[in-house]
Amino acid sequence: MRSILAEACIAHLDPKRFSASSCGQPGQVAREFHPAAVAALKSAGIPLPNRLPRGWDELARASAHPADFVITLDETTGPRQPLWPGQPDAALWAYPDLLDGRDPERVAHDAVQTLFSLRRRLELLVSLPMQGVDRSAVRSDVRDLGYLR
């Protein structure tokens, strides 16, 4: 659910400069949008992504378009992730699992809170200069956004 919120949010904030793809561990990717994600995005006036998340194996194929950044939202998946084409910069923006044994009301509340937090980070991300600057400075800035509270 976290990556769907992030993908929808960045597409809403700056679809011309950024293209995001929601993905997850193959075999554990949702086959439909979670109702709490749908409700959180609707309440923020953000449209749903055009497609469901995919397994990261699809995005890690050698023929896939290389990414500039891979932002991981689940700290437990880091060691299992594939090698990404083009060796993109990576950052961890850890968010708790929203579906981890919680009641539906709590999930809905946490989805809205996660969306607001992601939106704040993504607003800062889209404000970063990406062209004509030191790549290591941008990499550091993107990683530092993971510590924003």
C-alpha positions as CSV (number, residue, x, y, z in Angstrom):
1,M,0.0,0.0,0.0
2,R,2.9,2.4,0.8
3,S,4.3,2.3,-2.7
4,I,0.9,2.9,-4.3
5,L,0.5,6.0,-2.1
6,A,4.0,7.2,-3.1
7,E,3.5,6.5,-6.9
8,A,0.2,8.3,-7.0
9,C,1.6,11.2,-5.0
10,I,4.6,11.8,-7.2
11,A,2.6,11.5,-10.3
12,H,0.2,14.1,-8.9
13,L,3.1,16.5,-7.8
14,D,5.2,16.5,-11.0
15,P,4.3,14.0,-13.7
16,K,6.5,15.8,-16.3
17,R,9.8,15.4,-14.5
18,F,9.2,12.2,-12.5
19,S,7.9,8.8,-13.4
20,A,7.4,6.3,-10.6
21,S,6.6,2.7,-10.5
22,S,5.3,0.9,-7.5
23,C,6.7,-2.5,-7.0
24,G,7.3,-5.1,-4.4
25,Q,8.6,-8.6,-3.7
26,P,7.4,-11.0,-6.4
27,G,4.5,-13.2,-5.2
28,Q,3.6,-10.7,-2.4
29,V,2.3,-7.8,-4.6
30,A,-1.4,-6.9,-4.2
31,R,-3.7,-7.7,-7.0
32,E,-6.0,-4.8,-6.3
33,F,-5.8,-1.4,-4.6
34,H,-6.4,-1.6,-0.9
35,P,-9.6,0.3,0.1
36,A,-7.7,2.4,2.6
37,A,-5.2,3.5,-0.1
38,V,-8.1,4.4,-2.4
39,A,-9.8,6.4,0.4
40,A,-6.6,8.2,1.5
41,L,-5.8,9.2,-2.1
42,K,-9.4,10.3,-2.7
43,S,-9.5,12.4,0.4
44,A,-6.3,14.2,-0.8
45,G,-7.7,14.7,-4.3
46,I,-5.0,12.5,-5.8
47,P,-6.0,10.0,-8.6
48,L,-5.1,6.3,-8.3
49,P,-2.2,5.1,-10.4
50,N,-3.0,3.7,-13.8
51,R,-1.7,0.3,-12.9
52,L,-1.3,-2.0,-10.0
53,P,2.2,-2.5,-8.4
54,R,4.4,-5.1,-10.1
55,G,6.9,-7.5,-8.8
56,W,10.3,-6.0,-8.8
57,D,11.6,-8.7,-11.1
58,E,9.7,-6.9,-13.9
59,L,11.5,-3.6,-13.2
60,A,14.9,-5.3,-12.7
61,R,15.1,-7.0,-16.1
62,A,18.1,-5.9,-18.2
63,S,15.6,-4.6,-20.9
64,A,13.8,-2.4,-18.4
65,H,14.2,1.3,-18.4
66,P,16.9,2.2,-15.9
67,A,15.8,4.2,-12.9
68,D,17.7,7.2,-11.4
69,F,16.5,6.4,-7.9
70,V,15.1,3.4,-6.1
71,I,13.4,4.5,-2.9
72,T,12.6,1.6,-0.6
73,L,9.7,2.1,1.8
74,D,10.1,-1.2,3.7
75,E,13.4,-1.7,5.5
76,T,13.0,-5.4,5.6
77,T,13.1,-5.9,1.8
78,G,16.5,-4.3,1.2
79,P,18.6,-7.5,1.3
80,R,16.2,-9.3,-1.0
81,Q,16.0,-6.6,-3.7
82,P,17.5,-7.4,-7.1
83,L,20.3,-5.5,-8.8
84,W,18.6,-2.7,-10.6
85,P,19.5,-1.8,-14.2
86,G,21.8,1.2,-14.6
87,Q,22.8,1.1,-10.9
88,P,20.4,3.7,-9.6
89,D,21.0,5.6,-6.4
90,A,19.1,4.1,-3.5
91,A,17.4,5.5,-0.5
92,L,15.5,4.1,2.4
93,W,12.4,5.9,3.6
94,A,11.2,3.4,6.1
95,Y,7.4,3.2,6.8
96,P,5.7,0.6,8.9
97,D,3.6,-2.1,7.3
98,L,0.1,-0.6,7.3
99,L,-1.6,-4.0,7.1
100,D,0.3,-5.6,9.9
101,G,-2.6,-7.1,12.0
102,R,-4.4,-3.8,12.4
103,D,-8.2,-3.3,12.4
104,P,-9.7,-1.6,9.3
105,E,-10.2,1.8,11.1
106,R,-6.6,1.9,12.2
107,V,-5.4,0.9,8.7
108,A,-7.5,3.7,7.2
109,H,-6.1,6.3,9.7
110,D,-2.5,5.1,9.2
111,A,-2.9,5.2,5.4
112,V,-3.9,8.9,5.5
113,Q,-1.0,9.7,7.9
114,T,1.5,7.8,5.7
115,L,0.2,9.7,2.6
116,F,0.7,13.0,4.3
117,S,4.2,12.1,5.4
118,L,5.1,10.8,1.9
119,R,3.7,13.9,0.3
120,R,5.9,16.1,2.4
121,R,9.0,14.1,1.5
122,L,8.0,14.0,-2.2
123,E,7.3,17.7,-2.3
124,L,10.9,18.3,-1.1
125,L,12.2,15.7,-3.6
126,V,10.5,17.4,-6.6
127,S,11.9,20.7,-5.5
128,L,15.5,19.5,-5.7
129,P,17.5,20.6,-8.7
130,M,18.3,17.4,-10.7
131,Q,20.1,18.9,-13.6
132,G,23.5,20.6,-13.6
133,V,24.3,19.7,-9.9
134,D,26.6,17.3,-8.3
135,R,25.1,13.8,-8.4
136,S,26.4,12.9,-5.0
137,A,24.7,16.0,-3.4
138,V,21.4,14.9,-4.9
139,R,21.9,11.4,-3.7
140,S,22.6,12.7,-0.2
141,D,19.6,14.9,-0.2
142,V,17.3,12.0,-1.3
143,R,18.7,9.8,1.4
144,D,18.4,12.5,4.0
145,L,14.7,12.9,3.2
146,G,14.3,9.4,4.8
147,Y,15.1,10.9,8.2
148,L,12.4,13.6,7.9
149,R,9.7,13.3,10.6
